[in-house]
Each structure stands twice: as C-alpha cells, then as structure tokens.
Amino acid sequence: MQKKTPDAGGPAFYSLADAAWILGVDINQIRRAIRVGALRAVRRRSRLVIPAAELRRVLEGGAR
C-alpha cells in the first residue's frame, strides 16, 4: 500500500510487505519489530502500515 503525498513526491506509508522487501528481511521480522516497539506502525483503513519517515529512520540507523 503506497500513498503519494503531493509535496514529497514519494509514498507516505509502506505496507509491511514493502517495508520487509526494502529492509531485506522477512515480513515476520517486521511484525516482531512492531510488536516489541522497535518499529512504529500506524493503522490506515484498518491496515497496519509503516510511515515513510519511520522507514527512513531505520535505514539511516537512527536510534529510537
């Protein structure tokens, strides 16, 4: 699930499967990271999605 924002030019949210692919991990690791609080997820239209800013934080190695 990707939602585009007019000013950013990229998706505002990523599905769990997309986030797993981008990070190069299994989707179960994404679910586990959300469950333990290492990765923030939000509900959009009753689905869990990862905000693009959160994914950038993880890719840049930022601590929470």
PyMOL commands that set and color helices and strands:
alter all, ss='L'
color gray80, all
select helices_A, chain A and resi 16-23+27-36+52-59
alter helices_A, ss='H'
color red, helices_A
select strands_A, chain A and resi 13-15+42-44+47-51
alter strands_A, ss='S'
color yellow, strands_A
deselect
rebuild
show_as cartoon
